[in-house]
Amino acid sequence: MKKVIHKHPLAIRWLHWLNFPILTIMIWSGLLIYWANDVYRLGWGDRTVLKFFPGSFNKALNIPFRLAEGMSIHFVFMWLFAINGVIYFLYLVFSGEWKFIAPNRNSLKESWLVILHDLRIKRGLPPQKKYNAAQRIAYTAVIIMGLGMLLTGLAIYKPVQLNWLCAMFGGYEWARAEHFTITILLVLFFLIHIIQVIFAGWNNFRAMVTGFETENIDAKTETAMPTEPINTKSETDEQA
């Protein structure tokens, strides 16, 4: 037997799905801008191990000579990104949803157990509520990176008018490097997030679309048998 339970509020689902096309377009337009001054690489001295991004990559995606197009798109969607992010943050604060996302004192230790479980090295998960310890840390980090993305973006968008903000990040060159680094980290997060969703299965994905997921019910005892462990402690006990 199946029991239907509510998991994600409508606002969380809408803001989550709006972020996907907004950030995709932001990253794409950012590539069009980056082509004009593609200075970043991994290496030392004159030796380059990895260049972001090689000419073959740019040509394959028809990126060259589209700087003006990239800037116009980027500067429009950055405001949509900012508005969506502010609404999401305010909703977390005033709805109390932040309690499910913010890491607690056990999150760092338990996150390693979650990683070992996902890698099929260790069986079983630590007790959890809506999100496990690794998700709490990851989602909180993404919120911080989103803020960093917005602030560094404004610093390199208006380096003269917002010279105090630009100086706070170490000047224009440093602000641009930090903006680029955060972008790479967000892309890595998206890839891992998508892989995790695939492994988690349809039930997890459906919860972010409809707001509901199902739990297995023992027909004899009518006791819920959740697909993943659920923490039975109250939030007050957890933070004590």
Phi, psi and omega per residue, in radians:
M1 nan 2.680 -3.111
K2 -2.066 2.480 3.054
K3 -2.055 2.242 -3.139
V4 -1.571 2.228 3.139
I5 -2.222 2.582 3.120
H6 -1.438 2.392 -3.105
K7 -2.190 -0.927 -3.053
H8 -2.033 2.208 3.082
P9 -1.111 2.794 -3.115
L10 -1.034 -0.752 -3.103
A11 -1.063 -0.764 3.128
I12 -1.063 -0.730 -3.115
R13 -1.161 -0.793 -3.139
W14 -1.076 -0.853 -3.090
L15 -1.158 -0.603 3.093
H16 -1.108 -0.849 -3.084
W17 -1.299 -0.489 3.051
L18 -1.174 -0.595 -3.129
N19 -1.104 -0.561 -3.062
F20 -1.080 -0.996 3.118
P21 -1.179 -0.588 -3.135
I22 -1.093 -0.863 -3.111
L23 -1.222 -0.583 3.092
T24 -1.078 -0.785 3.124
I25 -1.203 -0.653 3.096
M26 -1.067 -0.767 -3.135
I27 -1.168 -0.738 3.140
W28 -1.095 -0.848 3.140
S29 -1.157 -0.545 3.074
G30 -1.113 -0.631 3.078
L31 -1.127 -0.670 3.110
L32 -1.104 -0.625 3.120
I33 -1.298 -0.763 -3.064
Y34 -1.082 -0.539 -3.120
W35 -0.937 -0.616 -3.065
A36 -1.192 -0.355 3.139
N37 -2.663 1.197 -3.033
D38 -1.516 1.386 -2.995
V39 -1.687 -0.190 -2.978
Y40 -1.530 2.478 -3.119
R41 -2.744 2.906 2.992
L42 -1.915 2.219 -3.106
G43 2.863 -2.915 3.111
W44 -2.580 2.511 -3.108
G45 0.985 -2.240 3.109
D46 -1.607 -0.014 -3.107
R47 -1.600 2.209 3.138
T48 -1.988 2.119 3.100
V49 -1.527 -0.737 3.137
L50 -2.533 2.252 3.097
K51 -1.883 2.358 3.074
F52 -1.791 1.834 -0.131
F53 -2.136 2.635 -3.078
P54 -1.168 2.781 -3.135
G55 -1.005 -0.621 3.138
S56 -1.096 -0.634 3.100
F57 -1.139 -0.808 3.141
N58 -1.090 -0.745 -3.130
K59 -1.185 -0.680 -3.121
A60 -1.082 -0.592 -3.123
L61 -1.724 0.125 3.119
N62 0.980 0.813 -3.097
I63 -1.510 -0.635 -3.041
P64 -0.988 2.609 3.040
F65 1.093 0.591 3.107
R66 -2.237 0.565 -3.089
L67 -1.060 -0.872 -3.102
A68 -1.078 -0.707 3.109
E69 -1.097 -0.789 -3.135
G70 -1.092 -0.730 -3.127
M71 -1.155 -0.744 -3.122
S72 -1.122 -0.722 3.123
I73 -1.199 -0.765 -3.085
H74 -1.082 -0.732 -3.068
F75 -1.300 -0.370 3.047
V76 -1.386 -0.854 -3.051
F77 -1.312 -0.300 3.092
M78 -1.153 -0.562 3.108
W79 -1.248 -0.639 3.069
L80 -1.129 -0.703 3.092
F81 -1.084 -0.774 -3.131
A82 -1.127 -0.804 -3.119
I83 -1.104 -0.789 3.137
N84 -1.091 -0.713 3.141
G85 -1.167 -0.711 3.129
V86 -1.144 -0.764 3.121
I87 -1.086 -0.739 3.125
Y88 -1.069 -0.804 -3.125
F89 -1.109 -0.781 -3.141
L90 -1.123 -0.657 3.113
Y91 -1.133 -0.740 3.108
L92 -1.018 -0.746 -3.079
V93 -1.187 -0.902 -2.998
F94 -1.435 -0.355 3.112
S95 -1.561 -0.277 -3.090
G96 1.521 0.026 3.131
E97 -1.120 -0.359 -3.140
W98 -1.039 -0.454 -3.129
K99 -1.117 -0.490 -3.133
F100 -1.458 -0.345 -3.062
I101 -1.762 -0.678 -3.089
A102 -1.087 2.295 3.095
P103 -1.096 2.621 3.039
N104 -1.935 -3.022 -3.027
R105 -1.176 -0.311 -3.132
N106 -1.735 -0.078 -2.989
S107 -1.090 -0.735 -3.090
L108 -1.097 -0.794 3.141
K109 -1.172 -0.774 -3.088
E110 -1.245 -0.441 -3.123
S111 -1.096 -0.605 3.100
W112 -1.152 -0.629 3.090
L113 -1.157 -0.632 3.096
V114 -1.152 -0.761 3.132
I115 -1.089 -0.774 3.118
L116 -1.098 -0.624 3.091
H117 -1.164 -0.772 -3.130
D118 -1.142 -0.512 3.121
L119 -1.492 0.076 3.129
R120 1.123 0.461 3.113
I121 -1.607 -0.608 -3.106
K122 -2.226 2.437 3.122
R123 -1.612 2.575 3.101
G124 1.490 2.642 3.131
L125 -2.084 2.646 3.041
P126 -1.138 2.763 3.077
P127 -0.973 2.439 -3.104
Q128 -2.562 2.877 3.053
K129 -1.840 -2.170 -3.085
K130 -1.169 -0.695 3.126
Y131 -2.196 2.579 3.079
N132 -1.402 3.075 -3.029
A133 -1.085 -0.713 3.140
A134 -1.145 -0.673 3.107
Q135 -1.151 -0.708 3.121
R136 -1.008 -0.824 -3.126
I137 -1.159 -0.776 -3.096
A138 -1.127 -0.796 -3.098
Y139 -1.197 -0.617 3.065
T140 -1.163 -0.713 3.111
A141 -1.095 -0.653 3.136
V142 -1.153 -0.678 3.090
I143 -1.090 -0.753 3.111
I144 -1.129 -0.724 3.116
M145 -1.144 -0.631 3.095
G146 -1.075 -0.724 3.088
L147 -1.132 -0.755 3.111
G148 -1.098 -0.679 3.103
M149 -1.078 -0.760 -3.133
L150 -1.144 -0.827 -3.075
L151 -1.193 -0.767 3.105
T152 -1.171 -0.588 3.088
G153 -1.117 -0.742 3.094
L154 -1.143 -0.623 -3.128
A155 -1.122 -0.670 -3.138
I156 -1.582 -0.225 3.067
Y157 -1.351 -0.736 -3.140
K158 -2.295 1.202 -3.060
P159 -1.184 -0.410 3.130
V160 -1.511 -0.906 -3.129
Q161 -1.115 -0.631 3.135
L162 -1.930 0.839 -3.069
N163 -1.082 -0.546 3.115
W164 -1.152 -0.648 3.120
L165 -1.246 -0.736 3.119
C166 -1.071 -0.741 3.135
A167 -1.144 -0.578 -3.137
M168 -1.081 -0.521 3.133
F169 -1.676 0.141 3.061
G170 1.699 0.218 -3.117
G171 1.801 3.019 -3.037
Y172 -1.046 -0.838 -3.070
E173 -1.092 -0.742 3.128
W174 -1.189 -0.704 3.133
A175 -1.090 -0.698 3.117
R176 -1.155 -0.739 3.121
A177 -1.113 -0.714 3.123
E178 -1.169 -0.676 3.092
H179 -1.080 -0.749 3.127
F180 -1.148 -0.748 -3.131
T181 -1.093 -0.754 3.122
I182 -1.101 -0.662 3.111
T183 -1.060 -0.798 3.122
I184 -1.075 -0.735 3.129
L185 -1.126 -0.674 3.108
L186 -1.156 -0.710 3.111
V187 -1.086 -0.743 3.101
L188 -1.089 -0.706 3.104
F189 -1.080 -0.779 -3.128
F190 -1.053 -0.760 -3.135
L191 -1.093 -0.811 3.123
I192 -1.127 -0.703 -3.132
H193 -1.074 -0.773 3.138
I194 -1.124 -0.749 3.109
I195 -1.072 -0.750 3.133
Q196 -1.111 -0.689 3.119
V197 -1.109 -0.713 3.125
I198 -1.086 -0.790 -3.141
F199 -1.184 -0.590 -3.119
A200 -1.186 -0.510 3.060
G201 1.706 3.126 -3.035
W202 -1.106 -0.654 -3.095
N203 -1.023 -0.729 -3.138
N204 -1.203 -0.746 -3.138
F205 -1.155 -0.737 -3.130
R206 -1.061 -0.589 -3.135
A207 -1.088 -0.600 3.130
M208 -1.412 -0.242 3.100
V209 -1.633 -0.855 -3.056
T210 -1.743 -0.371 -3.080
G211 1.646 -0.113 -3.088
F212 -2.178 2.645 2.967
E213 -2.378 2.999 -3.092
T214 -1.988 2.677 3.046
E215 -2.187 2.572 3.074
N216 -1.303 2.412 -3.141
I217 -2.069 2.303 3.039
D218 -1.312 2.021 -3.063
A219 -1.083 -0.528 -3.077
K220 -1.383 -0.796 -3.063
T221 -1.693 -0.224 -3.079
E222 0.946 0.663 3.093
T223 -1.813 2.304 -3.124
A224 -1.126 2.363 3.048
M225 -2.079 1.528 -3.017
P226 -1.110 2.612 3.114
T227 -1.196 -0.329 3.062
E228 -2.505 2.639 -3.091
P229 -1.012 2.506 3.126
I230 -2.124 2.306 -3.138
N231 -1.274 2.199 -3.112
T232 -1.610 -0.096 3.108
K233 -1.277 2.655 3.050
S234 -1.352 2.826 3.122
E235 -1.096 -0.570 3.132
T236 -1.160 -0.758 3.126
D237 -1.108 -0.674 -3.059
E238 -1.155 -0.614 -3.092
Q239 -1.568 -0.129 -3.105
A240 -1.164 nan nan
